[in-house]
Amino acid sequence: MAPTGDAGPEQPIVLRLPADESLIHIARLTASGVAARAGLTIDRLEDLKLAVSEALIDRLETRAGVRWVQVAFSLSDAALVVEVVGDESEGGGDPGDESSYALALMESVVDEVHGDHDEEGRSVTRLIIRLPGTGGQPPAGVDAGAR
């Protein structure tokens, strides 16, 4: 990925998992690998894993009809962005309608948390961690959006 000396950001890493809380560890392991490659400290790596877990648990427990969840990791020279979206087949609710506990927890461990909709109208939770020593701009094509 870009922080290892390559020019520019790489393609996102995208996981699509069945809506099963027992599979959250797969997203956490992927978050660990991406965070390590981005050069995050162990503490920031653990923060990211916690935020990813909370976003996924909240999505699975509070959204009706979720059949799968998708977690996309995008890395630029300045920021790591994680987008969590689920297939809310029976209506997905408004973006950012995470439980107050989950939202407070995510906001306390990452630099930014945003709710948005993707091009198909599904709600998306976006987590942003700015990389050390950078201006912290998300990768090109990622709209930080407003909360």
C-alpha positions, 0 to 999 in steps of 0.5 A: 500500500502507499505508505510502504513507498509505492506511488499513490494509493492502492485499490481498496481491500473489500470483504463481504461476509454473511451477516453472522457476528461470529465472523467479525474476527475476519474483519478485525484481522484484516483491519490489523493487517491494513493498519500495520501496513499503514504504519499505525502504532499498536494502540491505534491498531487496537482502536481501529479493530474496536471501531470496526467491531462496533460498526459491524455489531451495531449494523447486525443488531440494529438493522432489519433484514441484513443478509451480508455486510461489506467492509472496505479498507482504503489507504492513502498516504494520509488516511485510512478509511473503513466503510461498513455497509450491510444489505438491509433488505427490509429498509436500512434506516438513516445513516448515522443511526447507530446506537448512542453507545456504539457511536460514542465508542467509535468516535472516541477511538478514530479521528472521524465517524460519518454516516452516509448512503452509497449509490444504491441507497444503503446506509454506510458507516465511515471510519477515518484514521489520519496517518501520523505526520500527514494532513489526514485527507481521505483517499481520492474518491472518498467523500468524508461527508457530514455527520 
